[in-house]
Amino acid sequence: MGSPAIDPAAVDALRSERIDWQFKGLPAATFGRTVGDVAAAGLDLFDDGFVGPLLVLDDAALTHNLTTMADWCARHGMSLAPHGKTTMAPQLFARQLELGAWGMTAANISQARVYRAFGVRRIQLANELVDPAGLRWLAGELDRDPEFEFYCWADSVAGVGLMDAELRAAAVSRPMDVLVELGAPGGRSGARATAAATDVADAITASPVLRLAGVGGYEGVVGHGASATTLATLTEYLERLRRLAEQLPFPDVAEVIVTAGGSAYFDVVTDVLGRSWADPRVRPMLRSGAYVSHDDGFYQHVSPLGEETRLADAPPFRAAFTAWGQVMSRPEPDLALLTMGKRDVPFDEGLPMPRLLRTVDGTTEPLTGCRVSKVVDQHTFLVGDGGELPSVGDWVGFGLSHPCTTFDKWRLIPVVDGTTVVDFVRTYF
């Protein structure tokens, strides 16, 4: 029997970490206690000394999103290698892997080192790896653990040459698997034309320390939004990716990975890559990551399981994040300032959205008629939009946009059932 997909003992050990001043928002009374002990205590967000700003994850929404995505992929014949860069949370990696994920995707070698610290056995690096120190570390991991599987991408003959030279110098004991990356004009990395991608594949095949293992790409750079025109453009790019995979030879592998797909367009990717393949070795693969928490902004608008769902065979994802900030000033009649800023909440794909009001007397109700006008380093500006603004001392619960720039601002995130803390998620950015 092979090794587990992730080291359960390493993940369980996170519950033994002791809470202290390093973790934002937590009650001073928890300092010195273990994460597991505090998670089991059933603390209340508003009665037990938590301080703002505070980010929380809804337990039911988190579970719903994880299981919905795993079930949808299984029913549509798509493997899933979630992009762990979104959460950098080994506990969530473990849940994704337990639900059948093929492995985990990383964006850089530092992320891959975190994965390996928790025993992740199968990693895809969705970028070209040309850093000499990173390649030497990787060679050591491949030599140390014969069950460790690693795949990276390449989009240039020059990049392949750097990989080849460094791995040869390190006398790596077995070849590193490499996928050819196909890009698009104006996008980020990836060979811009099929002919260039074929040259990259030939260079990989010629190397004794590399092995051509598939084709990868990212459709999200081709379009933005969910209009019919955007979806058609995405489909055109994905058909190019499929044709490249169909024409390349893969002489040395038992399985050919063909991968695309974030959390915004995994339905479009599946429509193209999920069709039957002449080569039975092909494993079509998604790399979605933001679906774990979903959101109230960008992904709510573009996800196939968002507010305007494009899919009829699965329930919509649920926004799992709430950020709580307290009103600390009402300096003008139509302005409330909250103790929540750019270091606490995302602002790159839309501003936080006020959803809930928790008054000083402990009453919680929906909040309407106001909006966030801007977020600065330490303050959120809440202005009237036809309704009454909250008072000094009130708490406001915000929906957020963009999970990737939410998780990275918090090292220990309470998981809640209502206002009761039932667990914590530890991140490593």
N, C-alpha and C positions, 0 to 999 in steps of 0.2 A: 504494500500500500504506500502511495506517495505521501509527501508532506502535505499538511493542510494549506489552504490558499493563503492564510495569514496565521501568525502565531497567536493562538488564543490566550496563552499565558501573558504575553507582552501586552495585549489589549486589556486583559483583566487587571494587570498591574496598575493601569491608569487610575483605578479606583482607590489605590493605596497612596496616591499623591496627596500631600497635605496642602490645604488651602491657606493662603496668607495674603498679604497686601499686594502681591503681584497681580491678583486677579480682580478686574474691575467689577464694581457693583455689588460684591458679596457682603453679607453682614460681618461686622467685626467679630461677632460671637462665634463665627465658624472658623476663625484663624486657629491653626494648629490641629484641626480635625481633618480626617481624610475625606476625599471626595465621596467615597462610597458611604461613609457614615452620614454625611450631610444630605446626600441624595435620599437616604432612607428615612430622614427625619421628618419629611413632609412639611417643609417650611413654606410659609406664605409670602408672596412677593411684597405685600404691603403691610403685613403685621409683624414680620420677623426681622426687620432691620436691613433689608436690601436698600441700596442707595442708587440714585440715578446719575447718569443715564444707564439703562439696563437693556440688554438684548436677550430675548428668550425665543425658544423654539417650541411650537405646539406639538406635543407627543403624538396625538392622533393624526394630525396632518402629515407629520414626518413618516409615520408608518404607512399611511395611505399612499403617499407618493412613491416610497420605496417598493411596495408590493405591486402597485399599479404598473410601474415601468417594467419590473421584472416579468410580470404576467404578460404584458403586451408584447415584449420582445420574444418570449418563449412561444407565444401563439403565432407570431409572424416569422419564425425561423431566423431571427437576428440574434447574434451574440452581442453581449454588452461588456465593454471595458470602460467603466465610468471614469470620467476625467476627474481625478482626485484633487486637482489644483483648486477646484471650487471650494471644497471644505477643508482639505488637509487635516481630516479628522479620522484617525485609525478606527475609532468605534463605528463610524459610519461606513468606512471601507469594509469592516467585518460584516456588517449587516448586508451590504450590497453583494459581497462574495457568498454569504450564506444563502442568499436568494438566487444564486446561480450565475453571477457575473463571471465572465471568462478570466478576467484579470483587472488590473488597474492601469489607467493612463496617467502619465506625468508630462510636464512641459519642460523640465530641466533636471539636471543631475542632482541638484540639492533636494528637490522633491523626491526623486528616486531614492536618495539616501534615507529620507524619512520612511518611505515605504519599506525599505529593506530592514530598517531598525525594528519594524514590527513584523518582519518575516513574510512580507508579500512575495509570493513565489513567482508570479507572472506579471511583468511590467512592460508596457508599451510606452516609449518615449516619442511623443508626437512632434518631434523636431530632429533636425540633423545634429549629431553630436560630434563636435570637432575640438573640444577642449582637451588638451593633452592630459591634464591631471584627472579630469573626469573619465577619460578613456582608460587610464591606468587603474583607477579605482574600479571601474567596471570589469576590467580584465581580472582583477583580483577576486571580485564577486563570482564571476563565471568559473574561475578555478576552484574557489573555496566550496561552492555549493553546486554539485552536478544537477540538482533538481531545479535550480533557478533558471527561468526562461526570460530573456530580454530581447525586445524588438525596438529598433529605432528607425528613423526615417532618413532619407537622403534626397537632395534635389540638385546636386551638382557633382560633376566628375572631380572637381577640386576637393569637395568635402569628402568624397569616397577615398580620395588619395590620402587625406589626413587621417581618416579612420584606419585605413590599411597600414600606414606607416607606424602609427602609435601602437596598434595591437600587435603588429609583428615585433616591435621593439620590446613589448611587454611579454612576448612569448606566450600569448593567450592559449589556453589548452584546447579550446573549441571555438568554432566560428561564431560571430555575432550575427543574428538575424537582422536584416535591413529591408524596409519597405521603400519603394520609390514614391516620392511625393509629387503629385501633380497639382500645380497651382493655377492661377488665372491672372491675366494682366491687371495691374493695379492692386492686386491682393497682397498677401504677405508671402511667406516662403512657398516653395514648390516650383518645379520646372514649369516653364510657361508654355511649352509646346510638347506634343507627343514625341517628336524626334529627339528633343533634349532629354526627355524622360527615358527614352530607349537607350541613349548613350549612358545615362546613369546606371541603368540596369546592367548594361554590358560591363561597366567598370566594377560593379559589385560582383558579378559572376566571375570575373577574372581574378578576384582576390582570394587567396587561400584562407584568409582570416575573417571573411564576410560571406554571408549566404543570402541570396535573393529570396525573400519570403512573402512578398506581396506588394500591394499598392495602397497608398493612403492619400487623403486630402481632407480639406475642410470647406464645406459649401457656404459657411456663414460669412465668408469674406466676399462672396459674389453678390449678395443682395442683403437688404435690410428691410424689415417689415414683412407683411404677409399678403401683399397684393397679388393678383393673378399674374401680373408681369414679373414680379420678383420670383414667384414660385416656378414660372416657366424658365427663367434664367438659371435658377438653381438646378432644375432638371437637366437642362442642356449641359451644364458643367458635370453633373453626375454621370450622364451618358458618356462623356469623354473619359471620365475615370474608369467606367466599366469597360469601354473599348480598349483602353490601355491594358487593363488586367487580362482581357481576353487574348491580346496579341503577344504578350510577353511569355517567354518560356520560364518555367520554374523547375529546373531539373533535380534539385537536391532536397526538396522539402515534401513532407507528407501532407502538409496543410498549407493553403495559400490564403493569407489574410487580405481582405479587401475592405477598407474601412473609411467611413466618413461619419458626419453626424454629431452635432451638439444637441442641445435641448430645445432649439427653436424649430428645427426642420427634420426631425427624425422620421416623420411620416413620408416626406419627399424622398429621403435617402432610402427608406425601405421599399418604396415603390420601384426604385431603380435597381438597387443592389440586392433586394430580396427576391427578385425574379430568379428562376432556375438558371443554373450555370451548366455549360457543357462539360467543364472540368469539375468532377465530383469533389475535388480537394478544396474548393473555395469555401471559406468561412466568411460570410458577410457580417460586418461588425459595426455597431454604433459606439460612440464615445461620450454620450450625454453625461453631464455632471450637475447642471443647475436644477434639474428636475427634483432633486432631493428636497430642497426647501421651496422650490418654485418662488413666486413673488407676487406683489400687487401691482407691478409696473410693466417693465419690458417683456418679461416672459408671459405675463398674463395676457398681453396683446398678441404675441407671435407664436407661442407654443401651440402645437396641434391639440393639446389638452388644456388650453387656456379658456378665457371667457367666451371666445367665439370658436369653439372646438371644431377642428376639421375632421375629427374621428368620431364614429358612431359606436365603436366597439369597446370603449373604455370610459370610465368616469373621469371628469376633469381633475387635474391636480389641484391641490389646496395650498394657499400661501401659508407657510409655517412660521415665518418671522413676525414678531412684534417688537418694536423698539419703544421703550417707555422713557419719556423725558418729563421733567417737572417744570411747571411755570415758576420762574424765579423773579420775573419783573413784568410790569405793565406800564412802561414809561410813556406810552401814548394811548389814546382811547381805542385805536384800531391796531394795536400791536401788542403781542405777547412774546416774551423771550423765554426760551426753554433751555435747560441745562443739557444740551445735546448738540454735538458739532461734527465736523468733518472726520474727526478721529473715531467717531462712534457709529456713523451711519453712512451709507453710500449716497453719492450725488452725481455720479457720472452718467447714469442712464435714467435720470429723472429724480426729482426731489421726494423726500418722505411724504406720505399721505396720511393726514390725521384720520383716525378711525374710531377711537374710543376715548371717553372722558371718565376719569376716576376723580371724583371731587374729594375735598378734604374731609367730608363726613363719611367717606367710604362707599358712596354710590357709584356704580359703573353703568354707563349708558353710551349708545352711539353718539359720535360727534360729527355734526354736519355744519355747513355754513362757514367754514374757514379753510385756509390752505397755507402751505409753506411757501413763502416768497423767496427765501434763500437760506442756505446753511453756511456758516463761517466756522472758524477753527473750533470754537467752544460753545456756540449758540445756534439755535434754530429760531428763525423769525416766522411767527405765525400771525397771519393777518385775517381780518374779517372778509368774508365772501357772502354776505347776506345773513350771517348768523351771529350769535353771541360768542365772544371769545371766553376761554376759561379764565379762572381767577388765579391769583398768586397762591401757590401751594397745591393747586390741582395737578394731577398727572394726565398726560396725553399718550395714548398708545398709537403708534404709527405703523402703517404698512410701508414696505420698502421695495425698491426696484434695484435688481441686479444682485443675485446671491454672491457672485465672485468677489465683489467689493464690499460684502457684508461680513462674511465669515472671517476675512483676514484682519478685521479690527478687534477681534475678541479671542482671548486665549482659553477661556472657560465659559461655556454658554449654558445657562440653566434650560432644562427641558421641562415643560410645564403641562399639567392637566388643569385647565382654568388658570387659577393663580397659585396652585400648589406645585412646588418643585418636586419632580419625580426622578430626575436624572441630570447628568451634566455631559456635555460634549467638549472634549479637549481638542484644540487645534494646534498645528505646528507650522507656522508661516515664517 
